[in-house]
Amino acid sequence: MSRSIFHTDRKWVAGICYVGFLLLTLMLASFVFFLVMNLWVDKDARFIRIYGGVVWIYGWSYLYHRWVRRCTTWLA
């Protein structure tokens, strides 16, 4: 029996946690990105908004995946 959702041997719990935490991470990253874009970046800078959004979301997804590999057993 596992003591933490971060180190579980049940695949369905690991899958739900992985997807759930990924969605929460991306929602928070998107909120911060659009807050910064609306407050400090010019409305006509379309390339910066699109390219920045792609890089920002990819970066957070990559960091999340590294954290999952290092600190949990969800993908084991």
Backbone as CSV, one residue per row, in Angstrom:
resi,resn,N_x,N_y,N_z,CA_x,CA_y,CA_z,C_x,C_y,C_z
1,MET,0.833,-1.179,0.000,0.000,0.000,0.000,0.883,1.250,0.000
2,SER,0.546,2.184,-0.822,1.357,3.399,-0.921,0.853,4.452,0.061
3,ARG,1.738,5.331,0.466,1.393,6.351,1.443,1.122,7.709,0.811
4,SER,1.428,7.872,-0.455,1.311,9.174,-1.106,0.855,8.992,-2.545
5,ILE,0.096,9.962,-3.045,-0.311,9.877,-4.450,0.872,10.099,-5.380
6,PHE,1.955,10.676,-4.868,3.133,10.903,-5.699,3.932,9.624,-5.921
7,HIS,3.754,8.646,-5.047,4.474,7.376,-5.162,3.475,6.236,-5.011
8,THR,2.682,6.035,-6.026,1.655,5.001,-5.986,1.987,3.876,-6.955
9,ASP,1.510,2.690,-6.616,1.717,1.549,-7.503,0.462,1.241,-8.312
10,ARG,-0.578,2.015,-8.133,-1.816,1.829,-8.895,-1.764,2.681,-10.157
11,LYS,-1.871,2.034,-11.306,-1.740,2.744,-12.592,-2.871,3.739,-12.818
12,TRP,-4.096,3.419,-12.421,-5.208,4.332,-12.661,-5.080,5.591,-11.813
13,VAL,-4.582,5.458,-10.580,-4.351,6.637,-9.734,-3.240,7.484,-10.340
14,ALA,-2.183,6.829,-10.796,-1.068,7.550,-11.410,-1.521,8.287,-12.662
15,GLY,-2.339,7.653,-13.486,-2.827,8.294,-14.709,-3.698,9.497,-14.422
16,ILE,-4.615,9.355,-13.466,-5.485,10.480,-13.103,-4.666,11.626,-12.525
17,CYS,-3.716,11.312,-11.665,-2.874,12.357,-11.070,-2.033,13.053,-12.131
18,TYR,-1.455,12.283,-13.037,-0.617,12.873,-14.080,-1.420,13.848,-14.928
19,VAL,-2.566,13.410,-15.418,-3.390,14.263,-16.280,-3.951,15.441,-15.493
20,GLY,-4.424,15.194,-14.283,-4.991,16.270,-13.468,-3.989,17.353,-13.141
21,PHE,-2.812,16.962,-12.676,-1.790,17.952,-12.354,-1.262,18.646,-13.606
22,LEU,-1.210,17.937,-14.738,-0.807,18.573,-15.990,-1.801,19.662,-16.376
23,LEU,-3.088,19.372,-16.287,-4.102,20.380,-16.610,-4.021,21.582,-15.673
24,LEU,-3.841,21.337,-14.383,-3.706,22.451,-13.440,-2.472,23.297,-13.743
25,THR,-1.362,22.640,-14.056,-0.134,23.358,-14.392,-0.318,24.212,-15.636
26,LEU,-0.927,23.650,-16.672,-1.120,24.402,-17.912,-2.141,25.520,-17.746
27,MET,-3.163,25.319,-16.919,-4.122,26.401,-16.665,-3.447,27.565,-15.951
28,LEU,-2.621,27.267,-14.958,-1.909,28.326,-14.246,-0.919,29.030,-15.163
29,ALA,-0.188,28.267,-15.966,0.770,28.862,-16.900,0.056,29.733,-17.927
30,SER,-1.085,29.293,-18.417,-1.848,30.081,-19.391,-2.366,31.363,-18.770
31,PHE,-2.852,31.285,-17.550,-3.344,32.479,-16.864,-2.236,33.517,-16.712
32,VAL,-1.069,33.078,-16.249,0.054,34.008,-16.075,0.487,34.573,-17.419
33,PHE,0.550,33.739,-18.456,0.962,34.211,-19.772,0.016,35.283,-20.292
34,PHE,-1.283,35.025,-20.255,-2.231,35.999,-20.788,-2.317,37.246,-19.927
35,LEU,-2.085,37.126,-18.632,-2.027,38.303,-17.772,-0.861,39.195,-18.180
36,VAL,0.303,38.600,-18.378,1.482,39.368,-18.803,1.266,39.963,-20.188
37,MET,0.727,39.183,-21.106,0.500,39.678,-22.473,-0.468,40.858,-22.488
38,ASN,-1.522,40.788,-21.704,-2.513,41.862,-21.709,-2.029,43.110,-20.991
39,LEU,-1.142,42.960,-20.020,-0.698,44.126,-19.255,0.528,44.808,-19.848
40,TRP,1.471,44.035,-20.417,2.751,44.632,-20.785,3.139,44.538,-22.251
41,VAL,2.441,43.773,-23.046,2.823,43.619,-24.449,1.802,44.342,-25.316
42,ASP,2.302,45.023,-26.332,1.449,45.791,-27.236,0.419,44.886,-27.909
43,LYS,-0.774,45.417,-28.096,-1.868,44.638,-28.694,-1.578,44.237,-30.142
44,ASP,-0.738,44.984,-30.859,-0.444,44.695,-32.258,0.704,43.703,-32.443
45,ALA,1.343,43.290,-31.384,2.487,42.371,-31.474,1.974,40.932,-31.571
46,ARG,1.377,40.609,-32.708,0.747,39.298,-32.877,1.768,38.161,-32.879
47,PHE,2.902,38.346,-33.548,3.923,37.300,-33.602,4.435,36.975,-32.204
48,ILE,4.694,37.996,-31.409,5.195,37.771,-30.052,4.162,37.017,-29.224
49,ARG,2.901,37.360,-29.383,1.851,36.689,-28.621,1.728,35.216,-29.008
50,ILE,1.739,34.921,-30.296,1.576,33.535,-30.744,2.824,32.713,-30.433
51,TYR,3.988,33.197,-30.844,5.233,32.470,-30.611,5.515,32.354,-29.111
52,GLY,5.302,33.427,-28.395,5.512,33.400,-26.948,4.599,32.404,-26.255
53,GLY,3.357,32.322,-26.712,2.422,31.365,-26.126,2.853,29.933,-26.347
54,VAL,3.306,29.637,-27.552,3.761,28.276,-27.859,4.983,27.917,-27.015
55,VAL,5.945,28.818,-26.952,7.164,28.560,-26.173,6.840,28.436,-24.688
56,TRP,5.987,29.312,-24.180,5.618,29.313,-22.759,4.945,27.992,-22.369
57,ILE,3.951,27.559,-23.145,3.230,26.328,-22.824,4.142,25.107,-22.991
58,TYR,4.965,25.084,-24.039,5.898,23.969,-24.214,6.885,23.916,-23.050
59,GLY,7.391,25.061,-22.648,8.340,25.107,-21.539,7.749,24.563,-20.250
60,TRP,6.538,24.979,-19.927,5.899,24.481,-18.714,5.587,22.994,-18.816
61,SER,5.184,22.524,-19.989,4.931,21.089,-20.171,6.215,20.285,-19.970
62,TYR,7.318,20.797,-20.508,8.609,20.129,-20.364,9.046,20.087,-18.891
63,LEU,8.930,21.217,-18.203,9.304,21.250,-16.789,8.428,20.320,-15.957
64,TYR,7.140,20.279,-16.277,6.229,19.381,-15.570,6.633,17.924,-15.796
65,HIS,6.933,17.571,-17.027,7.326,16.196,-17.334,8.621,15.817,-16.602
66,ARG,9.577,16.734,-16.543,10.822,16.463,-15.800,10.547,16.275,-14.318
67,TRP,9.649,17.107,-13.761,9.309,16.975,-12.350,8.656,15.621,-12.081
68,VAL,7.754,15.203,-12.966,7.083,13.910,-12.800,8.097,12.776,-12.846
69,ARG,9.029,12.835,-13.781,10.050,11.780,-13.883,10.935,11.731,-12.636
70,ARG,11.283,12.891,-12.092,12.225,12.948,-10.984,11.567,12.695,-9.626
71,CYS,10.371,13.219,-9.410,9.802,13.239,-8.060,8.617,12.307,-7.837
72,THR,8.129,11.635,-8.865,6.993,10.736,-8.687,7.280,9.392,-9.349
73,THR,6.363,8.467,-9.138,6.459,7.164,-9.806,5.315,6.985,-10.792
74,TRP,4.714,8.055,-11.244,3.541,7.976,-12.116,3.871,7.371,-13.470
75,LEU,5.036,7.654,-14.023,5.383,7.162,-15.354,6.288,5.936,-15.313
76,ALA,6.439,5.364,-14.152,7.316,4.188,-14.012,6.659,2.934,-14.537
